[in-house]
Amino acid sequence: MTADEPAGDDAADLCRIAAVVHELCDRDGVAVPEWVFAHRSEVDIAWGRRCVMEGFVWEQTLADAPEACSFHRVWFDREFVGYPSPRRSRQPPAVP
């Protein structure tokens, strides 16, 4: 199903698709299709209802994101691809 590159003109959508395919293949131990590596965003793309690109929430999104996110610069929660998120057990730093 992922062997053929998706069609489309929206570079951000292609990066999102590539990031998810990349992480799902890694997660399931399947070879990543070559087309996936051609789609890297020039800017960070936050994807998901909890992705806020600032402050503690953004720092935690980056820290907890699946490995493929950094390659594609498409950031989503680990739960998006079926991993439990360690973020739920973390607390924000205490304000002095």
C-alpha positions in Angstrom: 0.0 0.0 0.0 2.9 2.4 0.6 5.2 1.3 -2.1 4.0 3.9 -4.6 4.6 7.6 -3.9 1.4 9.5 -3.3 0.4 12.1 -5.9 -0.3 15.7 -5.1 1.0 19.3 -5.3 0.9 20.2 -1.6 4.5 19.7 -0.3 3.4 19.9 3.3 0.9 17.1 2.8 3.5 15.0 1.1 5.8 15.6 4.1 3.1 14.6 6.5 2.3 11.4 4.6 6.0 10.5 4.3 6.6 11.1 8.1 3.7 8.8 9.1 4.7 6.1 6.6 8.3 6.3 7.7 7.4 6.0 11.4 4.9 3.2 10.8 7.4 1.2 8.8 10.0 1.7 11.5 7.6 0.7 14.2 6.5 -2.4 12.4 10.0 -3.4 11.1 9.1 -2.9 7.5 11.4 -1.5 4.9 10.8 2.2 4.4 10.0 3.0 0.7 12.6 5.1 -1.1 10.1 7.9 -2.0 9.7 8.7 1.7 13.2 10.2 1.9 12.5 12.7 -0.8 9.9 14.6 1.4 11.5 16.8 4.1 10.0 20.1 5.1 12.1 23.2 5.2 10.1 24.4 8.2 8.7 22.6 11.2 5.1 21.4 10.8 3.1 20.7 13.9 0.4 18.1 13.3 -2.2 17.1 15.8 -4.6 18.7 18.3 -1.9 18.9 21.0 0.9 20.4 18.9 1.4 24.0 20.0 4.6 25.4 18.6 5.8 27.3 21.7 6.9 26.9 25.2 6.8 23.7 27.3 4.2 21.9 25.2 6.4 22.4 22.1 9.5 21.2 23.9 7.7 18.1 25.1 6.3 17.5 21.6 9.9 17.5 20.2 11.2 15.4 23.0 8.5 12.8 22.8 8.0 12.6 19.0 8.8 9.5 17.1 12.2 9.4 15.5 11.0 9.9 11.9 9.6 13.3 12.9 13.0 14.9 13.1 14.0 13.7 9.6 10.8 15.1 8.0 10.4 18.1 10.4 6.8 17.0 10.8 6.0 16.7 14.5 3.2 14.6 15.9 2.4 12.9 19.2 3.7 9.3 19.6 0.1 8.3 20.3 -0.8 9.3 16.7 1.0 6.2 15.5 0.1 3.9 18.3 2.8 4.4 20.9 1.9 5.3 24.5 3.1 8.8 25.3 5.5 9.3 28.2 4.2 13.0 28.2 1.1 12.1 30.2 3.2 11.3 33.2 5.4 14.4 33.1 4.8 17.6 34.9 5.8 21.1 33.7 8.8 22.6 35.5 8.0 24.5 38.7 7.9 28.2 38.3 10.4 29.8 40.7 
